[in-house]
Amino acid sequence: MSPEQEELVTVVGSGPYGLAAAAHLKSRKVPLRVFGEPMDGWRSHMPEGMYLKSSPFSSSISAPEPGWGLADFCVSEGRAPRGERAPVPIAEFIRYGLWFQQHCVPELERVAVRRVEKAPGGGFRIALESGEEFGSRAVVVATGIVEFAHVPPVLARLRYDGLVSHTADHVDLSAFEGQDVVVVGAGQSALESAALLHEAGARPTVVARAASVVFGSPPPLDRPAERSLRERLMYPNSLLGDGWSLVACSRGPALYRHLPAPVRAHFLRTVLGPYGAWWLRDRVDGRFSVRRGCRVRSAAPETGGGVRLQLEGPAGDAQTLRADHVIAGTGYRVDLDRLELLSPGLRRELARTAGAPTLSAGFEASVPGLYFTGLAAAPTFGPLLRFVSGAGFAARRISAAVSEGGSGPR
């Protein structure tokens, strides 16, 4: 590599995690290039009309200096900052992300990275869709969640027929007006997609394995600081919500990685597991059918069009359900083999834990110089990394490790 390439760091991705990593690297005077369409995962893979599940308090993109939070953006638009009882519309969050990018990471290059591979002389070789190739001593992978969208095997084969999709496949759900749509899942994306379908004139039915559909509780006051001392001691506020367990997950991701892998997997699955936001309840309860305690046993296309689902009910009884389309609101599962921008040889070298990269304290993978942030790091550092609020912890760790030329203990 040239002397310039020996110092260059490449950030792949320009959502909240990529932008935060770039901003913190810049603050440490690290030479870098950043690639991607800003906020593309939010603009191209989330439905219009949705709201963030995270509270306004927890929805700021991390910057090394104050002045670039969501509240600051509201003020820049001539509005008062949102209280905790005012969920953030996706349109506002996208505008905020673009504002953050323009001010904090203006050097973003709106070009896709086609391939990352190890360079023979050390470091990495980056190939862009534009045809340019260059060397980089380190790479930060911040590609978001879309590649990890999970569709259960029982439904997956019908994706190729256009009969099954994932919630991440839709921006405009009004295309389903007048249709019967089954939404599989009991989490926020499933429940909110069903609500949006209903409001767009479709006829949704939710099929949930859970025996009950759970919703969060509204915050007691609009501002966390306004709560009494007793309330703050019993249910302290954190980036993930109120309660000591969430405080531990918010403040202890560095310790989380030292837990045994099965324990980490259990907490990642159960802490803030599938549930709907408090403000979603009125848009779900009594609005459309919700089949609780049901599992999809088979799915097959019907001769005249649509899908026929065979369900197993709560008592083990067989049920049949027909739909024009099925949407899987079944979340995301990290699987490095789905990150095709990493060369096959590079992927083979990566140590993994249940499909996710095994990361050091500085977010570095087993291949030196390769860092992962966002959802790909959640199996190592815990639930905080599933939310926008985790971008600060990740960006500070990564920028420190990169600027110091290593990531510390594994």
LUMBADO-927077 format. One record per residue (C-alpha): y, z, x; residue number from 1; residue in one letter. Coordinates in Angstrom, 3 decimals, always signed. Example, Ala and Ser with C-alpha at 12.3 -4.5 7.8 and 13.67 -1.06 7.14 Angstrom:
BEGIN
-4.500, +7.800, +12.300, 1, A
-1.060, +7.140, +13.670, 2, S
# end
This chain:
BEGIN
+0.000, +0.000, +0.000, 1, M
+3.617, -0.495, +1.013, 2, S
+5.727, +2.586, +1.831, 3, P
+7.281, +2.354, -1.664, 4, E
+3.870, +2.164, -3.342, 5, Q
+2.626, +5.134, -1.310, 6, E
+5.147, +7.302, -3.179, 7, E
+5.107, +5.602, -6.581, 8, L
+3.646, +7.367, -9.631, 9, V
+2.749, +5.411, -12.776, 10, T
+2.908, +6.904, -16.268, 11, V
+0.853, +4.968, -18.815, 12, V
+2.063, +5.681, -22.344, 13, G
+5.406, +6.485, -23.936, 14, S
+4.691, +8.844, -26.800, 15, G
+5.796, +12.500, -26.652, 16, P
+3.377, +13.375, -23.829, 17, Y
+4.175, +10.336, -21.686, 18, G
+7.927, +10.744, -22.167, 19, L
+7.766, +14.462, -21.352, 20, A
+5.703, +13.821, -18.199, 21, A
+8.130, +11.127, -17.056, 22, A
+11.186, +13.298, -17.699, 23, A
+9.747, +16.200, -15.698, 24, H
+8.619, +13.940, -12.842, 25, L
+12.136, +12.476, -12.684, 26, K
+13.613, +15.955, -12.432, 27, S
+11.539, +16.452, -9.281, 28, R
+12.801, +13.169, -7.805, 29, K
+9.347, +11.567, -7.936, 30, V
+9.566, +7.740, -7.770, 31, P
+7.889, +6.422, -10.901, 32, L
+7.355, +3.569, -13.320, 33, R
+6.695, +4.220, -17.011, 34, V
+5.068, +1.721, -19.364, 35, F
+4.511, +1.266, -23.076, 36, G
+6.233, +0.745, -26.401, 37, E
+8.139, +3.958, -27.134, 38, P
+6.519, +6.060, -29.865, 39, M
+4.108, +3.212, -30.622, 40, D
+1.278, +5.486, -31.771, 41, G
+3.618, +7.008, -34.347, 42, W
+5.170, +3.707, -35.400, 43, R
+1.993, +1.609, -35.595, 44, S
-0.780, +4.035, -36.500, 45, H
+0.630, +6.574, -38.932, 46, M
+1.496, +5.910, -42.578, 47, P
+5.018, +5.584, -43.830, 48, E
+6.045, +8.601, -45.884, 49, G
+4.007, +11.156, -43.937, 50, M
+5.405, +14.398, -42.546, 51, Y
+4.567, +16.243, -39.359, 52, L
+2.123, +19.088, -39.792, 53, K
+3.944, +20.964, -37.012, 54, S
+7.031, +22.913, -37.979, 55, S
+10.484, +21.792, -36.779, 56, P
+10.428, +24.724, -34.357, 57, F
+7.324, +23.229, -32.690, 58, S
+8.225, +19.528, -32.769, 59, S
+10.524, +19.044, -29.788, 60, S
+9.599, +16.810, -26.860, 61, I
+9.823, +18.753, -23.618, 62, S
+12.648, +17.986, -21.212, 63, A
+13.391, +19.773, -17.921, 64, P
+16.868, +20.687, -19.180, 65, E
+18.078, +21.906, -22.594, 66, P
+19.881, +19.612, -24.992, 67, G
+17.123, +17.200, -25.964, 68, W
+15.197, +19.031, -28.671, 69, G
+14.732, +18.023, -32.282, 70, L
+17.574, +20.320, -33.338, 71, A
+19.891, +18.625, -30.836, 72, D
+18.916, +15.247, -32.268, 73, F
+19.755, +16.426, -35.794, 74, C
+23.194, +17.488, -34.571, 75, V
+23.639, +14.088, -32.878, 76, S
+23.115, +12.479, -36.291, 77, E
+25.674, +14.791, -37.868, 78, G
+23.121, +16.994, -39.633, 79, R
+22.260, +20.669, -39.453, 80, A
+18.968, +21.463, -37.654, 81, P
+15.967, +21.790, -39.953, 82, R
+14.691, +25.161, -41.053, 83, G
+10.995, +26.010, -40.956, 84, E
+10.629, +25.253, -44.674, 85, R
+11.769, +21.654, -44.218, 86, A
+8.870, +19.574, -42.827, 87, P
+9.813, +16.756, -40.476, 88, V
+9.455, +13.214, -41.910, 89, P
+7.737, +10.800, -39.558, 90, I
+10.688, +8.410, -39.758, 91, A
+12.968, +11.145, -38.412, 92, E
+10.537, +12.086, -35.653, 93, F
+10.256, +8.443, -34.559, 94, I
+14.050, +8.167, -34.404, 95, R
+14.104, +11.373, -32.384, 96, Y
+11.480, +10.054, -29.953, 97, G
+13.439, +6.826, -29.434, 98, L
+16.638, +8.844, -28.902, 99, W
+14.846, +11.050, -26.359, 100, F
+13.503, +7.991, -24.528, 101, Q
+16.877, +6.245, -24.388, 102, Q
+18.573, +9.308, -22.900, 103, H
+15.845, +10.932, -20.797, 104, C
+13.584, +8.022, -19.776, 105, V
+15.813, +4.917, -19.959, 106, P
+13.796, +3.198, -17.219, 107, E
+10.802, +2.790, -19.537, 108, L
+9.300, -0.696, -19.202, 109, E
+8.115, -2.062, -22.543, 110, R
+5.065, -3.741, -21.047, 111, V
+1.422, -2.824, -21.638, 112, A
-0.820, -1.762, -18.775, 113, V
-3.915, -3.965, -18.826, 114, R
-6.026, -2.338, -16.109, 115, R
-6.050, +0.671, -13.764, 116, V
-8.553, +0.622, -10.907, 117, E
-8.983, +2.292, -7.555, 118, K
-7.368, +0.446, -4.656, 119, A
-9.493, -0.195, -1.530, 120, P
-6.987, +1.492, +0.754, 121, G
-6.418, +4.508, -1.483, 122, G
-4.476, +5.121, -4.627, 123, G
-4.662, +2.741, -7.566, 124, F
-4.085, -0.864, -8.468, 125, R
-2.162, -1.422, -11.712, 126, I
-2.309, -4.709, -13.622, 127, A
+0.208, -5.381, -16.390, 128, L
-0.043, -7.702, -19.370, 129, E
+2.887, -9.592, -17.852, 130, S
+0.675, -10.588, -14.922, 131, G
+2.340, -8.294, -12.388, 132, E
+0.123, -6.165, -10.155, 133, E
+1.192, -3.315, -7.915, 134, F
-0.092, -0.233, -6.129, 135, G
+0.487, +3.381, -7.123, 136, S
-0.477, +6.609, -5.399, 137, R
-1.000, +8.463, -8.688, 138, A
-1.434, +7.630, -12.371, 139, V
-0.715, +9.792, -15.428, 140, V
-2.713, +8.643, -18.458, 141, V
-0.768, +9.476, -21.619, 142, A
-2.219, +6.921, -24.016, 143, T
-2.310, +9.182, -27.062, 144, G
-5.000, +9.525, -29.692, 145, I
-5.568, +6.099, -31.215, 146, V
-8.395, +5.066, -28.881, 147, E
-10.252, +8.230, -29.840, 148, F
-10.214, +7.696, -33.613, 149, A
-13.612, +8.840, -34.895, 150, H
-15.489, +7.147, -37.721, 151, V
-18.899, +8.708, -38.557, 152, P
-21.863, +6.440, -37.712, 153, P
-22.886, +6.295, -41.381, 154, V
-19.602, +4.476, -42.085, 155, L
-18.862, +2.758, -38.781, 156, A
-20.857, -0.432, -39.322, 157, R
-18.831, -1.261, -42.447, 158, L
-15.612, -1.386, -40.403, 159, R
-16.515, -4.912, -39.335, 160, Y
-16.710, -5.953, -42.999, 161, D
-13.247, -4.579, -43.693, 162, G
-14.681, -2.024, -46.111, 163, L
-14.095, +1.072, -43.970, 164, V
-11.088, +2.040, -41.877, 165, S
-9.644, +5.106, -40.151, 166, H
-6.426, +6.834, -41.147, 167, T
-4.983, +5.599, -37.830, 168, A
-5.408, +1.998, -39.019, 169, D
-2.734, +2.220, -41.708, 170, H
+1.041, +2.189, -41.747, 171, V
+1.555, +1.055, -45.346, 172, D
-0.884, +2.518, -47.886, 173, L
+0.787, +0.721, -50.794, 174, S
-1.586, -2.193, -50.085, 175, A
-4.246, -0.178, -51.950, 176, F
-2.295, -0.013, -55.225, 177, E
-4.684, -0.238, -58.183, 178, G
-7.794, +0.267, -56.038, 179, Q
-10.435, +2.995, -55.916, 180, D
-10.303, +4.486, -52.428, 181, V
-12.580, +7.198, -51.053, 182, V
-11.045, +9.337, -48.331, 183, V
-13.580, +11.234, -46.221, 184, V
-12.387, +14.500, -44.682, 185, G
-10.645, +17.779, -45.468, 186, A
-7.960, +17.926, -42.781, 187, G
-4.283, +17.045, -42.864, 188, Q
-4.679, +13.315, -42.227, 189, S
-7.299, +12.961, -44.980, 190, A
-5.433, +15.026, -47.561, 191, L
-2.025, +13.525, -46.855, 192, E
-3.443, +9.981, -46.869, 193, S
-5.009, +10.694, -50.257, 194, A
-1.684, +12.036, -51.554, 195, A
+0.163, +8.967, -50.287, 196, L
-2.464, +6.688, -51.850, 197, L
-2.062, +8.452, -55.185, 198, H
+1.716, +8.169, -54.996, 199, E
+1.369, +4.456, -54.162, 200, A
-0.632, +3.775, -57.329, 201, G
-4.152, +3.873, -55.896, 202, A
-6.997, +5.995, -57.283, 203, R
-8.162, +8.193, -54.393, 204, P
-11.200, +10.452, -54.283, 205, T
-11.553, +12.923, -51.424, 206, V
-15.071, +13.639, -50.170, 207, V
-15.161, +16.798, -48.047, 208, A
-18.092, +18.544, -46.383, 209, R
-16.212, +21.828, -46.617, 210, A
-16.959, +24.037, -49.599, 211, A
-13.230, +24.464, -50.179, 212, S
-10.033, +22.675, -49.246, 213, V
-7.719, +25.000, -47.346, 214, V
-3.929, +24.924, -47.167, 215, F
-1.624, +26.885, -44.894, 216, G
+0.882, +29.456, -46.084, 217, S
+4.606, +28.700, -46.196, 218, P
+6.752, +30.477, -43.617, 219, P
+8.238, +33.686, -45.079, 220, P
+11.743, +32.730, -43.943, 221, L
+13.493, +29.576, -42.840, 222, D
+14.158, +30.940, -39.331, 223, R
+11.525, +32.908, -37.354, 224, P
+14.227, +35.156, -35.862, 225, A
+15.211, +36.359, -39.336, 226, E
+11.888, +38.144, -39.899, 227, R
+11.689, +41.928, -39.712, 228, S
+10.465, +43.665, -36.570, 229, L
+7.290, +44.730, -38.390, 230, R
+6.517, +41.130, -39.417, 231, E
+7.178, +39.867, -35.924, 232, R
+4.819, +42.461, -34.445, 233, L
+2.044, +41.862, -36.967, 234, M
+2.357, +38.066, -37.073, 235, Y
+4.271, +36.977, -33.989, 236, P
+5.574, +33.432, -33.991, 237, N
+4.266, +30.843, -31.523, 238, S
+4.376, +27.104, -30.977, 239, L
+1.196, +26.796, -33.052, 240, L
+2.175, +29.145, -35.879, 241, G
+2.169, +32.839, -36.735, 242, D
-0.494, +35.274, -35.543, 243, G
-1.833, +36.782, -32.327, 244, W
-4.689, +34.270, -31.990, 245, S
-2.227, +31.392, -32.077, 246, L
+0.034, +33.184, -29.616, 247, V
-2.961, +33.403, -27.252, 248, A
-3.676, +29.664, -27.576, 249, C
+0.013, +28.810, -27.157, 250, S
+0.606, +30.965, -24.110, 251, R
-2.820, +30.949, -22.509, 252, G
-3.876, +27.335, -21.907, 253, P
-4.074, +27.995, -18.167, 254, A
-6.653, +30.724, -18.830, 255, L
-8.414, +28.718, -21.543, 256, Y
-9.843, +26.284, -18.998, 257, R
-11.792, +29.125, -17.372, 258, H
-13.806, +29.812, -20.536, 259, L
-17.380, +28.438, -20.667, 260, P
-17.469, +24.880, -21.963, 261, A
-19.330, +25.780, -25.204, 262, P
-16.742, +28.479, -25.976, 263, V
-13.871, +26.077, -25.342, 264, R
-15.484, +23.502, -27.629, 265, A
-15.944, +26.107, -30.371, 266, H
-12.315, +27.249, -30.259, 267, F
-11.027, +23.682, -30.107, 268, L
-12.993, +22.906, -33.257, 269, R
-12.192, +26.066, -35.212, 270, T
-8.683, +27.182, -34.205, 271, V
-6.353, +25.353, -36.579, 272, L
-9.369, +23.429, -37.838, 273, G
-9.312, +21.111, -40.860, 274, P
-6.693, +22.241, -43.350, 275, Y
-3.633, +20.926, -45.140, 276, G
-0.047, +21.946, -44.557, 277, A
+1.381, +24.380, -47.105, 278, W
+3.806, +21.787, -48.489, 279, W
+0.953, +19.376, -49.250, 280, L
-0.847, +21.565, -51.812, 281, R
+1.265, +20.503, -54.809, 282, D
+0.629, +16.840, -53.968, 283, R
-3.160, +17.353, -53.921, 284, V
-4.224, +20.038, -56.399, 285, D
-4.951, +18.466, -59.778, 286, G
-3.605, +15.059, -58.728, 287, R
-6.925, +13.358, -57.953, 288, F
-10.614, +14.092, -57.575, 289, S
-11.756, +16.193, -54.617, 290, V
-15.530, +16.457, -54.156, 291, R
-16.151, +19.560, -52.092, 292, R
-19.342, +20.404, -50.242, 293, G
-20.485, +16.771, -50.185, 294, C
-21.926, +14.749, -47.304, 295, R
-22.073, +10.975, -47.072, 296, V
-25.736, +10.089, -46.593, 297, R
-25.428, +6.292, -46.743, 298, S
-22.892, +3.548, -47.313, 299, A
-23.617, -0.038, -48.249, 300, A
-21.565, -3.026, -49.390, 301, P
-21.915, -4.024, -53.017, 302, E
-22.680, -7.604, -53.992, 303, T
-19.517, -7.971, -56.029, 304, G
-17.350, -6.326, -53.397, 305, G
-16.568, -2.759, -52.473, 306, G
-18.763, +0.043, -51.153, 307, V
-21.459, +2.203, -52.697, 308, R
-21.759, +5.684, -51.184, 309, L
-24.743, +7.953, -51.544, 310, Q
-23.678, +11.581, -51.336, 311, L
-25.516, +14.852, -51.034, 312, E
-23.841, +17.427, -53.241, 313, G
-23.397, +21.175, -52.695, 314, P
-26.798, +21.970, -54.220, 315, A
-28.567, +19.164, -52.387, 316, G
-28.259, +16.908, -55.414, 317, D
-27.845, +13.153, -54.984, 318, A
-24.574, +11.585, -56.119, 319, Q
-23.399, +7.986, -56.151, 320, T
-19.791, +6.977, -55.677, 321, L
-18.312, +3.472, -55.704, 322, R
-15.043, +2.443, -54.069, 323, A
-13.097, -0.650, -53.167, 324, D
-12.484, +0.842, -49.737, 325, H
-13.291, +3.943, -47.666, 326, V
-10.808, +5.600, -45.298, 327, I
-12.204, +8.015, -42.720, 328, A
-9.872, +10.949, -42.214, 329, G
-12.387, +12.335, -39.747, 330, T
-10.171, +13.029, -36.789, 331, G
-10.418, +12.126, -33.124, 332, Y
-13.018, +12.693, -30.408, 333, R
-12.215, +12.230, -26.747, 334, V
-14.513, +9.676, -25.116, 335, D
-13.469, +8.203, -21.766, 336, L
-15.656, +5.157, -22.313, 337, D
-13.198, +4.064, -24.991, 338, R
-10.284, +3.961, -22.535, 339, L
-10.818, +0.350, -21.565, 340, E
-7.611, +0.168, -19.532, 341, L
-9.474, +2.218, -16.912, 342, L
-11.804, -0.072, -14.983, 343, S
-15.551, +0.484, -15.542, 344, P
-15.947, +1.598, -11.927, 345, G
-13.169, +4.171, -12.284, 346, L
-14.640, +5.502, -15.516, 347, R
-18.050, +5.906, -13.896, 348, R
-16.560, +8.109, -11.172, 349, E
-14.948, +10.558, -13.560, 350, L
-16.645, +13.916, -14.061, 351, A
-16.813, +14.756, -17.754, 352, R
-17.408, +17.560, -20.169, 353, T
-18.745, +16.229, -23.489, 354, A
-17.004, +12.893, -23.031, 355, G
-13.641, +14.319, -21.915, 356, A
-12.367, +14.365, -18.317, 357, P
-12.966, +17.529, -16.343, 358, T
-9.496, +18.566, -15.214, 359, L
-8.026, +20.840, -12.580, 360, S
-5.294, +23.410, -13.171, 361, A
-2.812, +20.579, -12.575, 362, G
-4.458, +18.163, -15.054, 363, F
-6.006, +16.107, -12.230, 364, E
-9.384, +14.481, -12.858, 365, A
-12.251, +14.371, -10.382, 366, S
-10.760, +11.142, -8.976, 367, V
-7.805, +12.348, -6.863, 368, P
-4.452, +11.135, -8.105, 369, G
-5.575, +10.437, -11.670, 370, L
-4.095, +12.765, -14.308, 371, Y
-4.698, +13.032, -18.050, 372, F
-2.395, +14.565, -20.645, 373, T
-2.336, +14.920, -24.422, 374, G
-5.500, +14.972, -26.498, 375, L
-7.664, +13.980, -23.513, 376, A
-6.715, +17.321, -21.926, 377, A
-7.337, +19.453, -25.035, 378, A
-11.043, +20.086, -24.267, 379, P
-9.884, +21.683, -20.983, 380, T
-6.710, +23.487, -22.054, 381, F
-7.236, +24.138, -25.743, 382, G
-5.666, +23.474, -29.166, 383, P
-2.079, +23.495, -27.862, 384, L
-2.722, +20.056, -26.331, 385, L
-3.452, +18.586, -29.779, 386, R
+0.168, +19.020, -30.810, 387, F
+3.584, +17.821, -29.639, 388, V
+4.375, +21.372, -28.571, 389, S
+1.790, +21.165, -25.773, 390, G
+3.674, +18.414, -23.956, 391, A
+5.872, +20.901, -22.093, 392, G
+3.006, +22.860, -20.550, 393, F
+1.286, +19.626, -19.524, 394, A
+4.426, +17.997, -18.118, 395, A
+5.367, +21.029, -16.025, 396, R
+1.868, +21.324, -14.575, 397, R
+1.493, +17.613, -13.867, 398, I
+4.934, +17.175, -12.328, 399, S
+4.383, +20.184, -10.047, 400, A
+0.939, +18.956, -8.967, 401, A
+2.091, +15.382, -8.345, 402, V
+5.196, +16.370, -6.413, 403, S
+3.130, +18.714, -4.241, 404, E
+0.510, +16.061, -3.602, 405, G
-2.390, +17.913, -5.227, 406, G
-3.407, +19.860, -8.269, 407, S
-4.596, +23.167, -6.924, 408, G
-7.886, +24.849, -7.793, 409, P
-10.450, +23.168, -10.013, 410, R
# end
